[in-house]
């Protein structure tokens, strides 16, 4: 391939890395053109699936800070560049791989972070973005300003918010247990007070 043509390909792959919310690297050995077309269509609008040259992709990945993808760029490689819902695209790749075991997920990049094949599969098991955000928004107890912000949050922030929500629930439970313990202690003290008073009265009578 002429140098100018190679530079154009590198620029194109670089642009896809920069504009995509995720990129999933796969090995497609043994799959037909029709099967690859089916997978491409299942990824959703705005996403693409293309066979790439490893050497040129390494250079593009290096230029955008993804040099750690180099070990994955060997053998026949095709990349799914996701510009829509990452979770839905991961589900599409998982489902296609189940029906077509020749597709092998090598790993990829999600929101700037390198992920393993297992993490790509885990993404496919996440509830839809709308469901997660609806649950979080409901937990905000009607705070519409914060809820509106949540609907613009990337998936990584949703995960952090979910963890924070879990911690808040645990803290609230501990806070609820503390007054109950105090109330029990007050009740026990109240129960013993009459007995002490009666003992004192009896001692005075004897005197």
The 8 nearest C-alpha neighbors of each residue, nearest first, counted from 0:
[[1, 5, 4, 2, 3, 6, 8, 7],
 [2, 0, 4, 3, 5, 6, 7, 8],
 [1, 3, 5, 4, 6, 0, 7, 8],
 [4, 2, 6, 5, 1, 7, 0, 8],
 [3, 5, 7, 1, 6, 2, 8, 0],
 [6, 4, 2, 8, 7, 3, 9, 1],
 [5, 7, 9, 3, 4, 8, 10, 2],
 [6, 8, 4, 10, 5, 9, 11, 3],
 [7, 9, 11, 5, 10, 6, 12, 4],
 [10, 8, 6, 12, 59, 11, 7, 55],
 [11, 9, 13, 7, 8, 12, 6, 14],
 [10, 12, 8, 14, 13, 9, 7, 15],
 [13, 11, 15, 9, 14, 10, 59, 8],
 [14, 12, 59, 10, 16, 11, 15, 9],
 [13, 15, 17, 11, 12, 16, 18, 10],
 [16, 14, 12, 18, 17, 13, 19, 11],
 [17, 15, 13, 14, 19, 18, 12, 22],
 [16, 18, 14, 15, 19, 13, 63, 20],
 [17, 19, 15, 16, 14, 20, 82, 13],
 [20, 18, 82, 21, 81, 16, 17, 15],
 [19, 21, 110, 82, 81, 109, 18, 85],
 [22, 20, 109, 81, 19, 108, 110, 80],
 [21, 23, 80, 108, 107, 79, 81, 78],
 [24, 22, 107, 79, 78, 106, 25, 108],
 [25, 23, 78, 107, 105, 106, 77, 104],
 [26, 24, 104, 105, 77, 103, 76, 78],
 [25, 27, 76, 103, 75, 102, 28, 77],
 [26, 28, 102, 30, 25, 29, 75, 101],
 [27, 29, 30, 26, 75, 101, 102, 76],
 [30, 28, 27, 101, 31, 102, 26, 32],
 [31, 29, 27, 28, 34, 101, 32, 35],
 [30, 32, 34, 33, 35, 29, 36, 27],
 [31, 33, 35, 34, 36, 30, 37, 29],
 [32, 34, 36, 31, 35, 37, 30, 38],
 [35, 33, 37, 31, 36, 32, 30, 38],
 [36, 34, 38, 32, 37, 33, 39, 31],
 [35, 37, 39, 33, 34, 38, 32, 40],
 [38, 36, 34, 40, 35, 39, 33, 41],
 [37, 39, 35, 41, 36, 40, 34, 42],
 [40, 38, 36, 48, 37, 41, 42, 47],
 [39, 41, 37, 38, 42, 36, 43, 44],
 [40, 42, 38, 39, 43, 91, 37, 88],
 [43, 41, 88, 40, 39, 46, 91, 38],
 [44, 42, 41, 46, 40, 45, 83, 88],
 [43, 45, 46, 83, 42, 82, 40, 47],
 [44, 46, 82, 83, 43, 47, 81, 42],
 [47, 45, 81, 82, 80, 44, 43, 42],
 [48, 46, 80, 79, 39, 49, 81, 45],
 [49, 47, 79, 39, 78, 80, 77, 50],
 [48, 50, 77, 78, 51, 47, 79, 39],
 [49, 51, 77, 76, 78, 48, 52, 75],
 [52, 50, 77, 76, 53, 49, 56, 78],
 [51, 53, 55, 54, 56, 50, 76, 75],
 [52, 54, 56, 72, 55, 57, 51, 73],
 [53, 55, 57, 56, 52, 58, 72, 51],
 [56, 54, 58, 57, 53, 52, 9, 59],
 [55, 57, 59, 53, 58, 54, 60, 52],
 [58, 56, 60, 54, 55, 59, 69, 61],
 [59, 57, 61, 55, 56, 60, 62, 54],
 [58, 60, 13, 56, 62, 9, 61, 57],
 [61, 59, 65, 57, 62, 63, 58, 66],
 [62, 60, 66, 58, 64, 65, 59, 63],
 [61, 63, 59, 60, 64, 58, 13, 65],
 [64, 62, 60, 61, 65, 59, 13, 17],
 [65, 63, 61, 62, 66, 60, 67, 111],
 [66, 64, 60, 67, 61, 63, 68, 62],
 [65, 67, 61, 68, 60, 69, 64, 57],
 [66, 68, 65, 69, 70, 113, 64, 61],
 [69, 67, 66, 71, 70, 65, 72, 60],
 [68, 70, 72, 71, 67, 66, 57, 60],
 [71, 69, 72, 68, 67, 73, 66, 57],
 [72, 70, 69, 68, 73, 105, 106, 24],
 [73, 71, 53, 69, 70, 68, 76, 74],
 [72, 74, 71, 53, 75, 76, 70, 69],
 [73, 75, 76, 72, 26, 53, 28, 71],
 [76, 74, 26, 28, 27, 73, 77, 50],
 [77, 75, 26, 25, 50, 51, 74, 27],
 [76, 78, 50, 49, 25, 51, 24, 26],
 [77, 79, 24, 48, 23, 49, 25, 80],
 [78, 80, 48, 23, 22, 47, 81, 24],
 [81, 79, 22, 47, 46, 19, 21, 78],
 [82, 80, 46, 21, 19, 83, 20, 22],
 [81, 83, 19, 46, 45, 20, 80, 84],
 [82, 84, 81, 85, 45, 46, 44, 43],
 [83, 85, 87, 86, 88, 82, 81, 128],
 [86, 84, 88, 87, 89, 83, 81, 21],
 [87, 85, 89, 88, 123, 84, 122, 90],
 [86, 88, 90, 89, 84, 85, 91, 123],
 [87, 89, 42, 91, 85, 90, 86, 84],
 [90, 88, 123, 86, 92, 91, 87, 93],
 [89, 91, 123, 87, 93, 88, 92, 94],
 [90, 92, 88, 94, 89, 93, 41, 42],
 [91, 93, 89, 95, 90, 94, 96, 88],
 [94, 92, 90, 96, 91, 95, 89, 97],
 [93, 95, 97, 91, 96, 92, 90, 98],
 [94, 96, 92, 98, 97, 93, 99, 91],
 [97, 95, 99, 100, 93, 102, 98, 94],
 [98, 96, 94, 95, 99, 100, 93, 92],
 [97, 99, 95, 96, 100, 94, 93, 101],
 [98, 100, 96, 101, 97, 95, 102, 30],
 [101, 99, 96, 102, 97, 98, 103, 95],
 [102, 100, 99, 103, 29, 27, 30, 28],
 [101, 103, 27, 100, 96, 26, 99, 104],
 [104, 102, 26, 25, 101, 105, 27, 96],
 [103, 105, 25, 116, 106, 24, 26, 102],
 [106, 104, 25, 24, 116, 71, 103, 107],
 [107, 105, 116, 115, 24, 114, 104, 23],
 [108, 106, 23, 114, 24, 22, 113, 115],
 [107, 109, 113, 22, 112, 21, 114, 111],
 [110, 108, 21, 112, 111, 20, 113, 22],
 [111, 109, 20, 112, 21, 108, 155, 153],
 [110, 112, 109, 108, 113, 21, 20, 65],
 [113, 111, 108, 109, 110, 114, 107, 65],
 [112, 114, 108, 107, 109, 111, 115, 67],
 [115, 113, 107, 108, 106, 118, 112, 109],
 [114, 116, 106, 118, 117, 119, 107, 113],
 [117, 115, 106, 119, 118, 105, 104, 120],
 [118, 116, 120, 115, 119, 121, 106, 114],
 [117, 119, 121, 115, 120, 116, 114, 122],
 [118, 120, 116, 122, 121, 117, 89, 115],
 [119, 121, 117, 123, 118, 122, 116, 93],
 [122, 120, 118, 124, 123, 119, 117, 125],
 [123, 121, 119, 125, 124, 120, 86, 118],
 [122, 124, 90, 89, 120, 121, 86, 125],
 [125, 123, 121, 122, 126, 120, 90, 86],
 [126, 124, 122, 123, 127, 121, 86, 128],
 [125, 127, 130, 128, 131, 124, 86, 123],
 [128, 126, 130, 129, 125, 131, 86, 87],
 [127, 129, 131, 130, 132, 126, 86, 154],
 [128, 130, 132, 127, 131, 133, 150, 126],
 [131, 129, 133, 127, 128, 132, 134, 126],
 [132, 130, 128, 134, 133, 129, 135, 126],
 [131, 133, 135, 129, 134, 130, 136, 128],
 [134, 132, 136, 130, 131, 135, 129, 137],
 [135, 133, 137, 131, 132, 136, 130, 138],
 [134, 136, 138, 132, 137, 133, 131, 139],
 [135, 137, 146, 133, 139, 138, 134, 132],
 [138, 136, 134, 139, 135, 140, 133, 141],
 [137, 139, 135, 140, 136, 134, 141, 164],
 [138, 140, 136, 137, 142, 141, 135, 146],
 [141, 139, 138, 137, 142, 136, 143, 135],
 [140, 142, 143, 139, 137, 136, 146, 138],
 [141, 143, 139, 144, 145, 140, 146, 136],
 [144, 142, 146, 145, 141, 147, 136, 139],
 [145, 143, 147, 146, 142, 148, 141, 149],
 [146, 144, 148, 147, 143, 142, 149, 139],
 [145, 147, 136, 143, 149, 148, 144, 142],
 [148, 146, 144, 149, 145, 150, 143, 151],
 [149, 147, 145, 146, 150, 151, 144, 152],
 [150, 148, 146, 152, 151, 147, 145, 132],
 [149, 151, 147, 148, 152, 132, 146, 129],
 [150, 152, 149, 148, 153, 147, 146, 132],
 [151, 153, 149, 150, 156, 157, 154, 148],
 [154, 152, 156, 155, 157, 151, 110, 150],
 [153, 155, 157, 156, 158, 152, 128, 110],
 [156, 154, 158, 157, 153, 159, 110, 152],
 [157, 155, 159, 158, 154, 153, 152, 160],
 [156, 158, 154, 160, 155, 159, 161, 152],
 [157, 159, 161, 155, 156, 160, 162, 154],
 [160, 158, 156, 162, 161, 157, 163, 155],
 [161, 159, 163, 157, 162, 158, 156, 164],
 [160, 162, 164, 158, 159, 163, 157, 165],
 [163, 161, 159, 165, 160, 164, 166, 158],
 [164, 162, 160, 166, 165, 161, 167, 159],
 [163, 165, 167, 161, 162, 166, 160, 168],
 [164, 166, 162, 168, 163, 167, 161, 169],
 [167, 165, 163, 169, 164, 168, 170, 162],
 [168, 166, 164, 170, 169, 165, 171, 163],
 [167, 169, 171, 165, 166, 170, 172, 164],
 [170, 168, 166, 172, 167, 171, 173, 165],
 [171, 169, 167, 173, 172, 168, 174, 166],
 [170, 172, 174, 168, 173, 169, 167, 175],
 [171, 173, 175, 169, 170, 174, 168, 176],
 [174, 172, 176, 170, 175, 171, 169, 177],
 [175, 173, 171, 177, 172, 176, 170, 178],
 [174, 176, 172, 173, 177, 178, 171, 179],
 [175, 177, 173, 179, 174, 178, 180, 172],
 [176, 178, 180, 179, 174, 175, 181, 173],
 [179, 177, 181, 180, 176, 182, 175, 174],
 [178, 180, 182, 176, 177, 181, 183, 175],
 [179, 181, 183, 177, 178, 182, 184, 176],
 [182, 180, 178, 184, 183, 179, 185, 177],
 [181, 183, 179, 185, 184, 180, 178, 186],
 [184, 182, 186, 180, 181, 185, 179, 187],
 [183, 185, 181, 187, 182, 186, 180, 188],
 [186, 184, 182, 188, 187, 183, 189, 181],
 [187, 185, 189, 183, 184, 188, 182, 190],
 [186, 188, 190, 184, 189, 185, 183, 191],
 [189, 187, 185, 191, 190, 186, 184, 192],
 [188, 190, 186, 192, 187, 191, 185, 193],
 [189, 191, 187, 188, 192, 186, 193, 194],
 [192, 190, 188, 194, 189, 193, 195, 187],
 [191, 193, 195, 189, 194, 190, 196, 188],
 [194, 192, 196, 195, 191, 197, 190, 189],
 [195, 193, 197, 196, 192, 191, 198, 190],
 [194, 196, 198, 192, 193, 197, 199, 191],
 [197, 195, 193, 199, 198, 194, 200, 192],
 [198, 196, 200, 194, 199, 195, 193, 201],
 [199, 197, 201, 195, 196, 200, 194, 202],
 [198, 200, 196, 202, 197, 201, 195, 203],
 [201, 199, 197, 203, 202, 198, 196, 204],
 [200, 202, 198, 204, 203, 199, 197, 205],
 [201, 203, 199, 205, 200, 204, 198, 206],
 [204, 202, 206, 200, 201, 205, 199, 198],
 [205, 203, 201, 206, 202, 200, 199, 198],
 [206, 204, 202, 203, 201, 200, 199, 198],
 [205, 203, 204, 202, 201, 200, 199, 198]]
